[in-house]
Amino acid sequence: MSNESNVDEVNKKAAELQETFKKFKVTHDAFHFQLKDKESIEESEIYFELVSDQLEQLQENISLWLAGIDSAKQLTVNPEDSISRVGSHVSLCHAPHAIHLRAPEQRLRRKRLFLKQKLRRLKGYIQSKKKK
């Protein structure tokens, strides 16, 4: 498969993913609004946040990949170009995409949400043991 057909396929799948997420959100909201107890509501919120974060991360990765393909198309190398000139051009084209600062923040957020959920479950377990 060529990069052009890969780009088309990735764009198609990204659009499908967006539509699927919209359906998921509608379904999740319907489920969420039926919940009564605080713990279930919080778990539902955390779950939705985790899924949303994962989708956002995937979308950012797709955008970075597409930008890399686009910048590679713009790179033209002539026989008279020096290696250092071509190397600096490649570095400049890829520099904005090479540093991805949000990924660590998102991983930390997902980890924090996961640990918060785990702590809540442990507290519930401890309380149930105390009642016995």
C-alpha positions in Angstrom: 0.0 0.0 0.0 1.3 3.5 -0.8 1.4 6.3 1.7 -1.5 8.0 -0.2 -3.7 5.0 0.3 -2.6 4.6 3.9 -3.5 8.2 4.5 -6.9 7.8 3.0 -7.5 4.6 5.0 -6.4 6.3 8.3 -8.6 9.3 7.6 -11.5 6.9 6.9 -10.9 4.9 10.1 -10.5 8.1 12.1 -13.9 9.4 10.9 -15.4 6.0 11.7 -13.9 6.1 15.2 -15.4 9.6 15.8 -18.9 8.3 14.8 -18.5 5.2 17.0 -17.4 7.4 20.0 -20.5 9.6 19.5 -22.7 6.5 19.7 -20.7 5.3 22.8 -21.2 8.7 24.5 -25.0 8.6 23.9 -25.1 5.0 25.3 -22.9 5.8 28.2 -24.9 8.9 29.1 -28.1 6.9 29.1 -26.5 4.3 31.3 -24.9 6.9 33.6 -28.1 8.8 34.2 -29.7 5.6 35.5 -27.2 5.1 38.2 -28.3 6.0 41.7 -25.4 5.3 44.2 -22.5 7.7 44.4 -19.8 5.0 43.9 -21.3 3.7 40.7 -21.7 7.3 39.4 -18.0 8.0 40.2 -16.8 4.8 38.6 -18.9 5.6 35.5 -17.4 9.1 35.3 -13.8 7.7 35.7 -14.5 5.0 33.0 -15.7 7.7 30.6 -12.7 9.9 31.3 -10.4 7.0 30.6 -12.0 6.1 27.3 -12.1 9.8 26.3 -8.4 10.2 27.2 -7.5 7.1 25.1 -9.4 8.4 22.2 -7.8 11.8 22.4 -4.4 10.2 22.6 -5.1 8.1 19.5 -6.3 11.2 17.6 -3.2 13.0 18.5 -1.0 10.1 17.3 -3.0 10.0 14.1 -2.5 13.7 13.6 1.3 13.4 14.2 1.5 10.5 11.8 -0.4 12.5 9.1 1.8 15.5 9.7 4.9 13.4 9.3 3.6 12.0 6.0 2.8 15.5 4.9 6.2 16.9 5.8 7.9 14.0 4.1 6.0 14.9 0.9 7.4 18.4 1.1 11.0 17.2 1.4 12.8 17.5 -1.9 16.4 16.5 -2.1 18.5 17.7 -5.0 21.8 16.1 -6.0 23.7 19.3 -5.2 22.3 19.5 -1.7 24.8 18.8 1.1 24.0 16.2 3.7 23.9 18.8 6.5 21.4 21.0 4.6 19.1 18.0 4.0 19.5 16.9 7.7 18.7 20.4 9.0 15.7 20.6 6.7 14.4 17.2 8.0 15.0 18.3 11.6 13.1 21.5 11.1 10.2 19.7 9.4 9.9 17.1 12.1 10.7 19.2 15.2 7.2 20.3 16.0 6.1 16.7 15.9 9.0 15.1 17.7 8.2 16.6 21.0 4.9 15.4 22.3 4.4 16.9 25.7 0.8 16.0 26.3 1.3 12.2 26.3 3.0 12.1 29.7 0.4 14.3 31.2 -2.4 12.1 29.9 -0.7 8.9 31.1 -0.4 10.5 34.6 -4.1 11.5 34.5 -5.2 8.0 33.4 -3.0 6.5 36.2 -4.4 8.9 38.7 -8.0 8.0 37.7 -7.1 4.3 37.8 -5.6 4.6 41.3 -8.5 6.7 42.5 -10.9 4.0 41.4 -8.8 1.3 43.0 -8.6 3.3 46.3 -12.4 3.6 46.3 -12.8 -0.1 45.8 -10.3 -0.8 48.6 -12.1 1.5 51.0 -15.4 -0.2 50.1 -13.8 -3.6 50.8 -12.4 -2.4 54.1 -15.8 -1.0 55.2 -17.5 -4.2 54.2 -15.1 -6.2 56.3 -15.6 -3.9 59.3 -19.3 -4.4 59.1 -19.0 -8.1 59.4 
